[in-house]
């Protein structure tokens, strides 16, 4: 159970601080973890590891909501400020 809590925490930190690309990298690492758990520990371990994958994604959403709430309260600043019309990055 602690593994799922750690995955949730990693997703929450990722959602609060980083962009979607970082989540995709984290999900890819977690998929490799799921396959490794399945190969080493069998089907039950693989399925349990997939719960960690869902925990990362739910944590990402929770972190994003937390970041949004902190920005609206004026405590945090946007990760990427809006781009003005006519200016590209």
N, C-alpha and C positions, 0 to 999 in steps of 0.2 A: 504494500500500500504506500510505503514511503517513496517508492519510485514514481508513482503517479503524482504524488504531491511535488516532488522535485521537477517533474516534467511540467506541471501546471505553473510552478514558480518561474521556470525558464521561459515559458510562453508569456507569462504576465510581464516579466522584465522586457522581453522582446517587443511586446505590444506597446509598452509604455515609452520605450526609448528608440526603437528602430523602425525601419520601413518594411514593406512587404517582402522585399528581396531577402532580407535576413530571415523572415519566417520561412520562406521557401527553402533556404539553405538548411535551416533547423529541421524542417520536415524531411528533407532528403537524408540527413544524418539519422533521423529517427527511423526512417524506412529501412536503412541499412541495419540499424539496431534490431528492428523487428525480424528481418530475415535471418540475422545471426542468431537471435534467440530461438527462432523456429528450427534452424538447423542443429543447434547445440542442445536445446532443451525440449524439443518436440512441439507438437501442435498447441498444447496448453500454454506453454511459455510464449509462443508466438502470439497467441490471442491476447494474453495478458499484456504483452508488449504493445499491441495495437491500442490498448486502453491508454497507454502513455502518449501515443500519437494524438488521440482525441484530446487528452489533457493539455498537450501543447497548444492545440488550436483553440480550445476553450480559454486557456490562459491568455493567449494572444488577444482574444476578444475582450477579456476582462481588463487587460492592461491598456488596450485602446480606449475603452470606456473610462478608465481611471484617468488617462492622459487628457481625454476630452473634458472631463469634469474639472480637472486642475487648470486647464487652459481657460475655461469659461469663468472660473473663479478668479483668474488673474494671477495664479500662483506659478504656472508654467507657461513657457513660450512654445509656439508651434515648432515642430521638428524642421519643417520646410515652410518658410513663409510664402504666402501666395505670390505668384509671379505677376508683375504688372503687365498690362496690355502692351504689346509691341516689343517686349523684352523676352528673349529666350535664354535658357540656361545653356 
